[in-house]
Structures are given as structure tokens and as C-alpha cells.
Amino acid sequence: MLDRDGFRPNVGIILLNQKNQVFWGKRIRTHSWQFPQGGIDRGETPEQAMVRELHEEVGLHREHIRILARTRDWLRYEVPDRYIRRDARGHYKGQKQIWFLLQLLGNDWDLNLRATDHPEFDAWRWNDYWVPLDVVVEFKRGVYEMALTELARHLPRNEYRNRFLRQGMRPHEPETEPGQEQPGMSTTHLELPPGGTLEPMPETGLFSQGPANGRDS
């Protein structure tokens, strides 16, 4: 379902934990990391599509989350031709998205990447709010920045470190004992297929970014 300008209606999901860290998923069988997102079916409202995609991609139900905010207008990005199927070139241009900011009311173990027979992700982790801007696939960066910026004012008031991270600065952190986790760091939750591997980038310790693919690129 495309609009007259060639954009497919879509929803994007920014899911927060109680530390205001965001869910970051690794696209199945790729090295590409992103927020959950998916198309709006005919007859659905953006909120209905968000609830459906939330379950399909991360296994959560409506009772597991609280809606904090959504973007006021559609945010659009164009998909480069090399990512578009040949039969769609010429009329498909990209995605237009409504973004939702959600807070997880449940627990980490409520997330399930294999809630359907067609999983979108094979690993996930919690990241600080602004970190994904640096590792998202290039043609989505503008929309990610607009969504994160617009929704940042709705963050629960318990994570002031984000303003430093957005500006590329790190607030002073106290030293920790060997083996103790540093603040702002989180564990990657792996659900890799047989033979799957992750390749951290040596400069940053983040995982390498591959090209986007799939029906909701």
C-alpha cells in the first residue's frame, strides 16, 4: 500500500527500559542493527500497527508497555535504488513513518524474538538513547535523528546522561572494580542461528553495520 508519492505507511518503535535505554535489534542473518519497525496494513491505525509489530518482532503485548508519545507528523526516508526490487523501481520511493516512544512495564524475559515463524531479529541489546544514531544504516539516519529528537522531551526524568551522549561527550563516571559493569553499558542478548557470529568494531566495541534488507527497509 503506497501513497501517491510512492511512500509506504510504516511505524517505528523506540522501546525504553527503566533506565531510559533503548531496545536495539540485529536484523536476522545480517550485521545490521535497528529499531523495530513495520508496515501499516490497510484498515489499521498507526497505533494498531505498532501493537501488532511489537508482538511480531519482539514478542510483547499491549499490557507490557506504556505509550509515552508519538511523532506529530509522518517522517519520510527514501530507499536507494540498489535496495529496491526491480519490479518496484519507478513507483516505490521509500517509507513514511509514525514513531512511538514506549516504556517497558514488564521484564527483559518478556521479550521474545521468535514469537512468530518469521523473526526479524536474531539478537538484541539495550543501548543509551542517542547511541544508535552513530551506527544506523545511512539512508535511515535522518529519520532516526528526527524521531529521537522530537521524542526526547517525553523521556521519563531519570536519565540526564543522554544530553551528554548526544553531544558526543561522556559525563564523569566513578571508577569500578575489575569485573564490575560500567554505567551505560549493557549486555547483548544473543539468539543467533547455527553458525551465526557477531563482529564488534575494534574502534568502538559496537557491532558492525551492514546494509538494510527485507520488506520493511
C-alpha positions as CSV (number, residue, x, y, z in Angstrom):
1,M,0.0,0.0,0.0
2,L,1.7,3.1,-1.3
3,D,0.6,6.7,-1.1
4,R,0.5,8.8,-4.3
5,D,4.1,9.9,-3.8
6,G,5.4,6.3,-3.6
7,F,5.9,6.1,0.2
8,R,4.7,3.1,2.2
9,P,3.0,3.9,5.6
10,N,5.0,2.5,8.4
11,V,5.5,2.6,12.2
12,G,8.8,2.9,14.1
13,I,9.2,1.8,17.7
14,I,11.6,3.2,20.3
15,L,11.2,0.9,23.4
16,L,12.7,2.1,26.7
17,N,13.6,0.2,29.8
18,Q,13.5,1.7,33.3
19,K,17.0,3.3,32.7
20,N,15.8,5.0,29.5
21,Q,18.0,2.7,27.4
22,V,16.5,1.7,24.1
23,F,15.9,-1.7,22.5
24,W,18.3,-2.3,19.6
25,G,17.8,-5.3,17.4
26,K,20.1,-7.1,15.0
27,R,18.4,-8.0,11.7
28,I,18.4,-11.7,11.3
29,R,21.4,-13.1,9.4
30,T,22.9,-9.7,8.9
31,H,25.2,-7.3,10.8
32,S,22.6,-4.5,10.6
33,W,21.1,-3.1,13.9
34,Q,17.9,-1.0,14.1
35,F,14.7,-0.2,16.0
36,P,11.6,-2.3,15.4
37,Q,9.5,-1.1,12.5
38,G,6.9,-2.4,10.1
39,G,4.2,-1.5,7.6
40,I,0.7,-0.4,8.4
41,D,-1.8,-2.7,6.9
42,R,-4.9,-1.5,5.1
43,G,-7.6,-0.6,7.7
44,E,-5.1,-0.3,10.6
45,T,-4.4,2.8,12.6
46,P,-0.8,3.6,13.4
47,E,-1.3,2.5,17.0
48,Q,-2.9,-0.8,16.0
49,A,0.0,-1.4,13.6
50,M,2.5,-0.6,16.4
51,V,0.9,-3.1,18.8
52,R,0.9,-5.8,16.1
53,E,4.5,-5.1,15.0
54,L,5.7,-5.0,18.7
55,H,4.4,-8.6,19.2
56,E,5.6,-9.9,15.8
57,E,9.1,-8.5,16.2
58,V,9.9,-8.6,19.9
59,G,7.1,-10.7,21.4
60,L,5.5,-8.1,23.6
61,H,1.8,-7.4,24.1
62,R,-0.1,-4.2,24.8
63,E,0.0,-4.8,28.6
64,H,3.8,-5.0,28.6
65,I,4.2,-1.3,27.5
66,R,3.1,2.2,28.2
67,I,2.8,4.7,25.3
68,L,4.7,7.8,26.2
69,A,4.4,9.8,22.9
70,R,4.3,9.6,19.2
71,T,5.6,11.8,16.4
72,R,3.2,14.5,15.3
73,D,3.6,14.0,11.6
74,W,4.9,11.5,9.1
75,L,8.7,11.2,8.9
76,R,10.0,10.1,5.5
77,Y,13.1,8.5,4.1
78,E,13.9,7.4,0.6
79,V,15.4,4.0,-0.1
80,P,18.3,3.9,-2.6
81,D,17.5,2.0,-5.8
82,R,20.0,-0.7,-5.1
83,Y,17.9,-1.8,-2.1
84,I,14.6,-1.8,-4.1
85,R,13.4,-4.8,-6.1
86,R,13.5,-4.3,-9.8
87,D,9.7,-4.7,-10.2
88,A,9.1,-2.0,-7.6
89,R,11.5,0.6,-9.0
90,G,9.8,3.6,-10.5
91,H,6.8,3.7,-8.2
92,Y,8.2,2.7,-4.8
93,K,10.2,5.5,-3.2
94,G,10.6,4.8,0.5
95,Q,8.8,4.8,3.8
96,K,6.8,7.3,5.7
97,Q,6.7,6.6,9.4
98,I,4.9,7.5,12.6
99,W,7.3,6.8,15.5
100,F,6.2,5.7,19.0
101,L,8.1,6.1,22.3
102,L,7.2,3.2,24.6
103,Q,8.2,2.3,28.1
104,L,8.6,-1.4,29.0
105,L,6.4,-2.3,32.0
106,G,7.4,-5.9,32.1
107,N,10.8,-7.6,32.3
108,D,13.6,-8.4,29.9
109,W,12.5,-12.0,29.8
110,D,9.1,-11.0,28.4
111,L,10.9,-10.2,25.1
112,N,10.8,-13.0,22.6
113,L,12.4,-12.6,19.2
114,R,10.8,-15.8,17.9
115,A,7.2,-15.0,18.7
116,T,6.3,-15.8,15.0
117,D,7.6,-18.1,12.3
118,H,9.3,-15.2,10.6
119,P,11.6,-13.4,13.1
120,E,13.0,-10.1,12.2
121,F,15.9,-10.1,14.7
122,D,18.3,-12.7,16.0
123,A,19.9,-10.7,18.8
124,W,19.2,-7.6,20.8
125,R,20.7,-5.3,23.4
126,W,19.9,-2.2,25.5
127,N,21.7,1.0,24.3
128,D,21.9,4.5,25.6
129,Y,19.2,6.7,24.0
130,W,21.4,8.5,21.4
131,V,24.0,5.8,20.6
132,P,22.0,4.3,17.7
133,L,22.4,7.5,15.7
134,D,26.1,6.6,15.0
135,V,25.5,3.0,13.8
136,V,22.2,3.1,11.8
137,V,22.3,2.4,8.1
138,E,23.0,5.7,6.3
139,F,19.7,6.3,4.5
140,K,17.7,6.0,7.8
141,R,19.9,8.3,9.9
142,G,17.9,11.4,9.2
143,V,14.6,9.9,10.2
144,Y,16.2,8.3,13.3
145,E,17.6,11.6,14.4
146,M,14.3,13.5,13.8
147,A,12.3,10.8,15.7
148,L,14.8,10.7,18.6
149,T,15.0,14.5,18.8
150,E,11.2,15.0,18.7
151,L,10.5,12.3,21.3
152,A,13.4,13.0,23.7
153,R,11.4,15.6,25.6
154,H,9.0,12.9,26.6
155,L,11.7,10.7,28.3
156,P,10.9,9.9,31.9
157,R,13.0,12.2,34.1
158,N,15.5,9.6,35.3
159,E,18.3,9.7,32.7
160,Y,20.1,13.0,32.3
161,R,23.2,11.4,30.8
162,N,21.5,11.4,27.3
163,R,22.2,15.0,26.7
164,F,25.9,14.3,27.1
165,L,25.8,11.3,24.8
166,R,24.0,13.3,22.0
167,Q,26.8,15.9,22.0
168,G,29.5,13.2,21.9
169,M,30.5,13.8,25.5
170,R,30.6,11.5,28.4
171,P,29.8,12.5,31.9
172,H,32.3,11.6,34.6
173,E,31.8,8.1,35.8
174,P,33.3,6.7,39.0
175,E,35.9,4.0,38.7
176,T,34.6,0.5,39.2
177,E,36.3,-2.6,40.5
178,P,37.5,-5.2,37.9
179,G,34.6,-7.2,36.6
180,Q,32.1,-4.6,37.6
181,E,29.8,-3.3,34.9
182,Q,30.4,0.3,33.8
183,P,27.3,2.6,33.9
184,G,25.7,3.0,30.5
185,M,26.9,-0.4,29.3
186,S,24.6,-3.3,28.7
187,T,24.7,-6.9,27.7
188,T,23.8,-8.1,24.3
189,H,21.1,-10.8,24.4
190,L,22.0,-13.3,21.7
191,E,19.7,-15.6,19.8
192,L,21.9,-16.5,16.9
193,P,21.1,-19.1,14.3
194,P,23.5,-22.1,13.9
195,G,26.9,-20.8,12.7
196,G,25.9,-17.1,13.4
197,T,28.6,-14.7,14.7
198,L,28.9,-11.1,15.8
199,E,31.8,-8.9,14.8
200,P,32.5,-6.0,17.1
201,M,34.2,-3.0,15.6
202,P,37.6,-2.6,17.3
203,E,37.4,1.2,17.5
204,T,34.1,1.4,19.4
205,G,33.2,-2.1,20.6
206,L,29.9,-1.7,18.7
207,F,28.8,-4.3,16.2
208,S,29.4,-3.6,12.5
209,Q,26.7,-2.1,10.4
210,G,25.5,-3.9,7.3
211,P,23.1,-2.9,4.5
212,A,19.4,-2.9,5.4
213,N,17.2,-5.5,3.7
214,G,13.9,-7.1,3.9
215,R,10.4,-6.0,3.2
216,D,10.5,-3.1,5.7
217,S,13.8,-1.5,4.7
